Amino acid sequence: MTDWIKAARLRTLPLSLSGIIMGAFIAKWRLYREGGTWDWRIFALALLVTLLYQILSNYANDYGDGVKGTDAKRINEAESRAVASGKITAKQMKNAVILFSVLSFIATVGLLYVAFFPDFMKEFYTFIGLGVACILAAIGYTVGKKPYGYMGLGDLFVFVFFGLVSVCGSYFLFTKTFSWDMLLPGTAIGMMSMAVLNLNNMRDIESDRLSGKKSLALRIGFKNAMIYEMILLQLPLIFILMFLGMNGFIQAQNYYVFIVMILLLPLMKLRRKIMTVKEPKELDQYLKQVGIMTFVMAVLTAFGLNFFN
């Protein structure tokens, strides 16, 4: 059981939950202003679905990299990867991927039933398709003949699914509407998620070169990937600030809602530390830190909107 828990890589969960928290609590704030109701059941089920998606993704990545031999070339990480280390067989991990795919789909249907049935059947079926796409994306990063993670497309998929789909999709579950300004917090969470993936790919740049995994970091080189990382960590708070400004908080002088901006200093400090790294393996310690920073960004934005406004 311990090996399965380690393979689930629970340290990645705060990052995956960030988009749900951001979208759900922006919806709560907007519904409160408009006299609507916010359903806590949707939020609870959305968290469950996201948890299952993330575990599915981590198991699929472990399986895909393991059978392709990618993890075997990662000196700093092979011992923590279940299939590569032999702690869990490839067949067992494949069965786990199938199991969590089924569980993810069942949980998705349950969530959408609560959110849309019976008055929003068109949206119900549309989101069923979106849920299937999420499951396929979770698996397709490393599994299959042409996994998109090996083609340098991981950043794009992470931006779309961890950012736009997670934030805008969860917002829609509550409000049943799409608002263009939601693309701003969606982009913020998406860029922070890309920053985590890019750090991971920068860390593994040499082993990926040996295994033929052509991540974006490998394609553009370590130096350019570092510049890319700084941009990803610089812009998210600007997008959050733009979202708050577009919703009239600056004119209303409701400055408490800007509590999320206290992250300016820790993010600046984090960027400086990352920039000093010379050896790729030293980047591993910052993966969790960026993930936690993303989670705190979502929580502070939610807190500012719902408790100070």
Secondary structure, DSSP 8 states (H G I E B T S, - for coil): -HHHHHHHTGGGHHHHHHHHHHHHHHHHHHHHHHT----HHHHHHHHHHHHHHHHHHHHHHHHHHHHHTTGGG-TTTGGG-HHHHTSS-HHHHHHHHHHHHHHHHHHHHHHHHHHHTTT-HHHHHHHHHHHHHHHHHHHHTTSSSS-GGGGT-HHHHHIIIIIIIHHHHHHHHHHSS--GGGHHHHHHHHHHHHHHHHHHHHHTHHHHHHHT---HHHHH-HHHHHHHHHHHHHSHHHHHHHHHHHTTTTTTT-GGGGGGGGGHHHHHHHHHHHHT--SGGGGHHHHHHHHHHHHHHHHHHHHHHHH--
